[in-house]
Amino acid sequence: MAINKTILDLLDVGAADAPALLAPDHHVVTYDALRSNVRELAATLHSYGIGPGERVALAMANGPEMAIAFLAAASAATAAPLNPKYTGEEFAFYYGDTRARALIVLPNTMPEAVAALTPEMLLIHALPQSDGTLRFAGGRSQESGVRSQAASADLQSPDDVALILHTSGTTSRPKRVPIRHRNLATSAYNIGETYALSAADRSLCVMPLFHIHGIVASLLSALAAGGSVICPPGFDALKFWAWVDEFKPTWYSAVPTMHQMLLARAARNADLIARNRLRFIRSSSAPLPPIVLERVEAAFGAPVIESYGMTEAAHQMASNPLPPLVHKAGSVGYGIGVDVAVMDETGQLLPQGERGEVVVRGGNVVDGYENNTEANASSFIAGWFRTGDQGYLDADGYLVLTGRLKELINRGGEKISPLEIDDMLLRHPAVAEALAFAVPHKSLGEDVAAAVVLKEGAACEEQELRHWCATQLAEFKVPRRVYVLDTLPRGATGKLQRITMAKTLGIADT
């Protein structure tokens, strides 16, 4: 069922004087101040000639300023948040691809983003105020220095596009994903229902706010429940502990690599953890190895809830439930407010236990990609969105993912899930991080390899790691090579880059 509300509607729940946004060395922004500020900023954008359907790029680091600017841009027009670490060439590509009318930045920041502006784009500065709110200034094009005529002052409707993001394609041009207000509202409410979020909850936002995970899980779901969002300036595994001690969050959501980085520092912060118990910890956007889940739960004394999200579904598609219901390590739970099924190559839904492609449908799922008939024809079938992930539903209806279809290792006809190998390597006492991947093979097509990062001070040889895998895995699943590296390659949101790993290491046919 779709929730026919806008982002502004989501802000109505919070009590007027309740804290909406908090941050280190920052004035608390109450719900009353946030609602008023977002409306004022939306009106300012309208005065610059920016209205519904217009795309507004944002290039800002995490923090309350980014959160407020995003809410305003999405309420007046369509927000197009971009990774502030992009190069000038990348900014130029995304401006053109989204047909951005304007760019919002903090003053004296993002020189590459500003330099990449086209002459007709408006440059808007977000000016922080002493009370924690924002003011927009500028709104003039580089070409003429003149503002556009005022746009309609109408605020968005649930059917309007609030947000446009790109899929992270590895071999082709990224696809544009237009996400409507109703999609975001539905996903935010689904997340709130999943974790029983309330005004008493505080979300620690460590995911970037240019990513669907940070936008919906960390920000919108908390605000839709009337709770508070702690917005530090991005993820920092060292400063995380001080933020927890100062702001007392009740939960946070992150990708597995972030959990692993925090786990490495958990023992030395045991006292702090004990006096600041989290209600739960959420993991999403990449598979969480069961051994990591077990260790994080033990270190934090809180349930670790693995969930499953994608941009095309406005983030959450499935999740494990909170205790006392069962949350299963190695599973991403089941759909809450979302239908989740498994489909074969002919489009037939499969019974429990059978592997196939995971498909979803619900009010959170977008209507389709923008101006991409071919992708829509292959990705949407009979009302279902094809995720590109392989998995199966267990006897209790919990979804178990066995890998991205394009990441499965096809070794002489044997389809191998790299996730199984990841988890096995991570169980070795010397291994901190692991990534199994396909390498080209002259006769088999593909073979199995893996890369690991060892724990600080640990030592381990490749042969020992291969023998470790051989004790539990079938012979054809044992990596032929295990590379010991200082770091593993990650994307902008911390996701490990499995598909390109062989190329990164320069591995030719074996």
Secondary structure by P-SEA (a helix, b strand, c coil): ccccccccccccccccccccccccccccccaaaaaaaaaaaaaaaaaacccccbbbbbbccccaaaaaaaaaaaaacccccccccccaaaaaaaaaaacccccccccccaaaaaaaccccbbbbbbccccccbbbbcccccccccccccccccccccccccccccccccccccbbbbbbcaaaaaaaaaaaaaaacccccbbbbcccccccccccccccaaaaaacbbbbbcccccccaaaaaaaacccccccccaaaaaaaaaacccaaaaaaaccccccccccccccaaaaaaaaaaacbbbbbbbbcccccccccccccccccccccccbbbcccccccccccccccccccccccccccccccccccccaaaaaaccccccccccbbbbbccccbbbbccccccccccccccccaaaaaaaaaacccccbbbbbbbbbccccbbbbbcccccccccccaaaaaaaaaaccccccccccccccccccccccccccccccccccccccc
